[in-house]
């Protein structure tokens, strides 16, 4: 099984399961809250690697508050069961732009080496593969890769859009959205202003959830809180 995390499911990526805050009908999707990639990847890593990790890392996982992470990320044990046969994890743009990327990479190192899951789309340091496993430095390597405490999850209330960089997915003058997004943002016209830029409202039946999609290259985490105004 190939699983994608942090790639917009509207993009043409070969994966059996898409993990992303935006769901698309017709594709196997597991949704979580925006900015929750660190928590979700930590939970995946613990699930698949716990029995094989060194004691120091096992102690870290023992102290991790799974209940809080599951609850706040809107990700649960059933979702883990859905990816039980995972062989490859494709890391997407959202993860690469996440402010906690360096800590996320530590979890991915553990998942790759101890969980036996191939990780694509990101360069890992391979810190668990010294030239001589018997060297005493291996202990120091383990210390370096122990993750930091996971950040408290940020809330994304109000009007939120996803800044997509692919013009094949969304055009510059469009706001792709679901019916739920239209209702939640009280959209009553065919055009709206998104942060002052006029966009044509394009409802996509297969889109699910309360996040819109616009074309906007960014070098920050791509879920953006915005102001949306009706244009008469």
C-alpha positions as CSV (number, residue, x, y, z in Angstrom):
1,X,0.0,0.0,0.0
2,X,1.2,3.5,-0.9
3,X,0.1,6.3,1.3
4,X,0.4,10.0,0.6
5,X,0.5,12.6,3.4
6,X,0.5,16.4,2.8
7,X,-0.4,16.2,-0.9
8,X,-3.7,17.7,-2.0
9,X,-5.9,14.8,-3.2
10,X,-6.9,16.8,-6.3
11,X,-3.3,16.4,-7.6
12,X,-2.4,13.5,-9.9
13,X,-0.4,11.4,-7.5
14,X,-0.3,7.6,-7.5
15,X,-1.3,6.6,-4.0
16,X,-3.8,4.1,-2.5
17,X,-4.7,6.5,0.4
18,X,-4.5,10.3,0.6
19,X,-4.0,11.8,4.1
20,X,-4.9,15.5,4.0
21,X,-7.3,17.9,5.6
22,X,-9.2,18.2,2.3
23,X,-11.2,15.1,1.2
24,X,-12.1,14.3,-2.3
25,X,-14.9,11.9,-3.1
26,X,-13.9,9.0,-5.3
27,X,-10.4,8.7,-3.7
28,X,-9.5,6.9,-0.5
29,X,-9.0,9.8,1.9
30,X,-8.1,10.1,5.6
31,X,-8.7,13.7,6.8
32,X,-7.0,15.4,9.8
33,X,-6.9,19.0,11.0
34,X,-4.6,21.6,9.3
35,X,-1.2,21.8,10.9
36,X,-1.6,18.3,12.5
37,X,1.0,16.6,10.4
38,X,3.5,16.4,13.2
39,X,1.0,14.7,15.5
40,X,-0.3,12.4,12.8
41,X,3.1,11.3,11.7
42,X,4.1,10.8,15.4
43,X,1.1,8.5,15.9
44,X,1.9,6.6,12.8
45,X,5.5,6.1,13.8
46,X,4.6,4.9,17.2
47,X,2.1,2.4,15.8
48,X,4.5,0.8,13.3
49,X,7.9,1.1,15.0
50,X,7.2,0.9,18.8
51,X,8.2,-2.7,19.2
52,X,11.5,-2.4,17.5
53,X,12.9,1.0,18.7
54,X,15.7,1.3,21.3
55,X,14.7,1.9,25.0
56,X,15.3,5.6,24.9
57,X,12.9,6.1,22.0
58,X,10.4,3.7,23.5
59,X,10.4,5.8,26.7
60,X,9.6,8.8,24.6
61,X,6.6,7.1,23.0
62,X,5.4,5.9,26.5
63,X,5.2,9.5,27.7
64,X,3.5,10.7,24.5
65,X,-0.1,11.7,25.1
66,X,-1.8,9.7,22.4
67,X,-5.3,10.6,23.5
68,X,-4.7,14.3,23.2
69,X,-3.0,13.9,19.8
70,X,-5.8,11.8,18.4
71,X,-8.4,14.2,19.7
72,X,-6.9,17.4,18.6
73,X,-5.7,16.1,15.2
74,X,-9.1,14.5,14.4
75,X,-7.2,11.3,13.6
76,X,-7.9,8.0,15.3
77,X,-7.1,4.3,15.8
78,X,-9.5,3.4,13.0
79,X,-7.5,5.5,10.6
80,X,-4.4,3.6,11.6
81,X,-6.1,0.4,10.8
82,X,-6.9,1.7,7.3
83,X,-3.2,2.0,6.5
84,X,-2.1,-1.2,8.3
85,X,-0.6,-2.6,5.0
86,X,1.4,0.5,4.3
87,X,4.7,-0.1,2.5
88,X,5.6,3.4,1.2
89,X,4.8,6.9,2.6
90,X,5.0,9.8,0.1
91,X,5.7,13.1,1.9
92,X,4.0,16.1,0.3
93,X,4.4,19.8,0.2
94,X,2.4,20.6,3.3
95,X,4.8,18.5,5.4
96,X,7.9,20.2,3.8
97,X,6.4,23.6,4.6
98,X,5.4,22.7,8.1
99,X,7.1,24.9,10.8
100,X,8.0,21.7,12.7
101,X,9.6,20.0,9.8
102,X,12.9,19.2,11.6
103,X,11.0,17.4,14.4
104,X,8.8,15.6,11.8
105,X,12.0,14.3,10.1
106,X,13.0,12.6,13.4
107,X,9.8,10.6,13.4
108,X,10.2,9.8,9.7
109,X,13.8,8.5,10.5
110,X,12.4,6.2,13.1
111,X,9.5,5.1,10.9
112,X,11.8,4.3,8.0
113,X,14.5,2.5,9.9
114,X,12.6,0.7,12.7
115,X,9.1,0.5,11.1
116,X,10.5,-0.7,7.8
117,X,8.4,1.8,5.8
118,X,9.9,3.4,2.7
119,X,9.7,7.2,2.9
120,X,9.7,9.2,-0.3
121,X,9.6,12.9,-1.2
122,X,12.0,14.0,1.6
123,X,15.7,13.6,2.2
124,X,16.3,11.8,5.5
125,X,19.7,11.9,7.3
126,X,19.8,8.1,7.8
127,X,21.2,8.7,11.3
128,X,20.5,5.1,12.3
129,X,22.8,3.6,9.7
130,X,26.4,4.2,10.9
131,X,29.2,2.5,9.0
132,X,30.0,0.3,12.0
133,X,26.9,-0.5,14.1
134,X,29.2,-1.5,17.0
135,X,30.6,2.0,17.4
136,X,29.8,3.7,20.7
137,X,28.7,6.7,18.8
138,X,25.5,4.9,18.0
139,X,24.3,5.8,21.4
140,X,24.8,9.5,20.6
141,X,23.0,9.1,17.3
142,X,20.0,7.7,19.2
143,X,20.0,10.8,21.5
144,X,20.1,13.1,18.5
145,X,17.1,11.6,16.8
146,X,14.8,11.5,19.9
147,X,12.0,13.9,18.9
148,X,11.1,17.0,20.9
149,X,7.8,17.3,22.6
150,X,5.0,17.8,20.0
151,X,3.7,21.3,19.7
152,X,0.2,22.2,20.9
153,X,-2.0,22.0,17.9
154,X,-3.1,25.3,16.3
155,X,-6.8,26.0,15.7
156,X,-8.0,27.0,12.2
157,X,-11.3,28.6,12.8
158,X,-13.0,31.1,10.5
159,X,-12.5,31.2,6.7
160,X,-9.6,29.0,5.6
161,X,-8.3,28.3,2.1
162,X,-5.6,26.0,0.8
163,X,-2.9,27.8,-1.3
164,X,-2.3,25.4,-4.2
165,X,0.7,25.9,-6.4
166,X,-0.5,23.9,-9.4
167,X,-2.4,25.8,-12.2
168,X,-3.6,22.4,-13.5
169,X,-5.7,22.0,-10.3
170,X,-7.0,25.5,-9.9
171,X,-6.9,28.7,-12.1
172,X,-5.7,32.0,-10.8
173,X,-9.2,33.6,-10.9
174,X,-11.0,30.6,-9.2
175,X,-12.0,29.6,-5.7
176,X,-12.6,25.9,-5.7
177,X,-14.9,24.9,-2.8
178,X,-17.6,22.5,-1.6
179,X,-21.2,23.2,-0.8
180,X,-20.3,23.1,2.9
181,X,-17.7,25.9,2.3
182,X,-20.3,28.0,0.6
183,X,-22.7,27.7,3.6
184,X,-20.0,28.1,6.2
185,X,-18.7,31.3,4.7
186,X,-22.2,32.7,3.8
187,X,-21.3,33.0,0.1
188,X,-24.3,34.4,-1.8
189,X,-22.7,35.5,-5.1
190,X,-20.8,33.9,-8.1
191,X,-17.8,36.0,-7.3
192,X,-16.1,36.8,-4.0
193,X,-13.1,38.7,-2.8
194,X,-10.5,36.6,-1.1
195,X,-8.1,39.0,0.7
196,X,-9.1,41.7,-1.8
197,X,-8.6,39.5,-4.9
198,X,-11.7,38.7,-7.0
199,X,-12.3,35.0,-7.5
200,X,-15.0,33.1,-9.3
201,X,-16.7,30.6,-7.0
202,X,-16.5,27.1,-8.5
203,X,-18.3,24.4,-6.5
204,X,-16.7,21.0,-6.9
205,X,-19.2,18.2,-6.0
206,X,-16.4,15.8,-5.1
207,X,-14.8,18.2,-2.7
208,X,-15.7,17.7,1.0
209,X,-15.1,19.8,4.0
210,X,-14.9,23.5,4.8
211,X,-11.7,24.5,3.1
212,X,-11.5,26.3,-0.2
213,X,-8.7,26.0,-2.7
214,X,-7.0,28.9,-4.5
215,X,-3.9,29.3,-6.7
216,X,-1.2,30.9,-4.7
217,X,2.5,29.8,-4.5
218,X,3.7,30.2,-0.9
219,X,6.8,29.4,1.1
220,X,4.8,28.8,4.3
221,X,2.3,26.3,5.5
222,X,-0.4,26.4,2.8
223,X,-3.5,26.6,4.9
224,X,-4.3,30.3,5.2
225,X,-6.9,32.2,7.3
226,X,-8.5,34.7,4.9
227,X,-11.3,37.3,4.7
228,X,-14.0,36.4,2.2
229,X,-16.5,39.0,0.9
230,X,-19.4,38.7,-1.5
231,X,-19.2,40.6,-4.8
232,X,-22.5,41.9,-6.1
